Amino acid sequence: MSPPRKLIIDTDPGVDDILSIVLALASEEVEIAALTLTFGNTTLDYALSNVLRLGGVLKEHLESDERPRTQELLQRSVGPSARKIPVYSGATGPLAGNAFTASYFHGRDGLSSVSFLPGDPFPEPKEDFHPFQPVDPSSKDACDAILDILAAEPPGTVYIAAVGPLTNLALAWQKDPKTFAKVGQIAVMGGALDHAGNTTPTSEFNFFADPYAAAVLLEIPRMHPSLNGQPLPIHLLPLDITHQHLVPFSQLVKSQSTLSSASPLSRFVSAFLSQPRTVMNSFAPPDAFDPQLHDNFIAHDPLAVAYAIFGSMPGWQTQERVFKMEIDGSITRGMCVIDRRGYHKSSAGENQAMKDLKQNGSIKKPLVEQDGDSSPFPIKVVVASPGSKWFADTFLSRLTL
Ligand SMILES: [Ca+2]
């Protein structure tokens, strides 16, 4: 087997983030080069605390769970001789505009308030943070960590799974586009193209949280001098594909009667999925709750990380799409605006009213202006996976709950 691919996970943990980190830790196909943290589902301090809590749980899980499968999957990345994974803190808010979190869905701490449970059953480890090593942001922050890793490795070898707002990545691109362009692939969980939003009627959370950063990365002009005519290798996984990848909550969450005999990781996951499960269940029509239809975890971030791990497997398909980011619309912030009029070039369909608006200064995007030709690259969008059953089976078998 070839050596594991280096993977940076840029993340705002967050319940589905934590599950996606476990998936990567249990996958010998990749080596997590770093976790880079951003605001998003929660604030940055809770994001870091949640990762450290996961570290404590995984250490206990590996020590107490004697199943060969657990040892086989986790010893390499979590065991005592494993290299510690550096955790860098990054953006505390978007490139511009107001900061929002998703506490309504993920809880006050981003993990269904597990930090506030009586007796603190999943504490931050006091010492020996296996498998994670937090780095003081005053010595190196997430943006510089991303650039340093890319600078140190051969071009095209480092992949990034971006499962939070894109702020850290946009800052890294703006700071040093030439180094950033060495990235092998960026699997981005974000956006909604032909699917409804999940935060507003039009917008998915990560793009809503920092539409400016999304615009910076997704609207890079094709003639940017650092790109040598090639697009950044962004592969977008919007809600259109993540909503096709569900895992029944009953497979992730232990019932009350089996909880006491469950593994440490299973108890942790059961605790932090409580709020998202309640919220998801509440979306069902009051008189027609059907567990098969309504009691499912939507695996947004785990699917993006699965793509970073297994993306060369047969069954994945991509399609190029062209769209523009709405950055500050009063009701459409973070929307992926697709020209559905059938024109081939985004500018070809502009009418005189749009041109007048641009000329008189009513339309301006100072934060996303880039050098070079203004027409953006089409974005590669993931439209099919090896199957929702393949995904759920793989995900569950690697979680070792
Ligand atoms: Ca996330």
Boltz pocket constraint, residues with backbone or C-beta under 6 A from the ligand:
constraints:
  - pocket:
      binder: B
      contacts: [[A, 11], [A, 12], [A, 13], [A, 14], [A, 16], [A, 17], [A, 40], [A, 41], [A, 163], [A, 164], [A, 301]]
      max_distance: 6.0
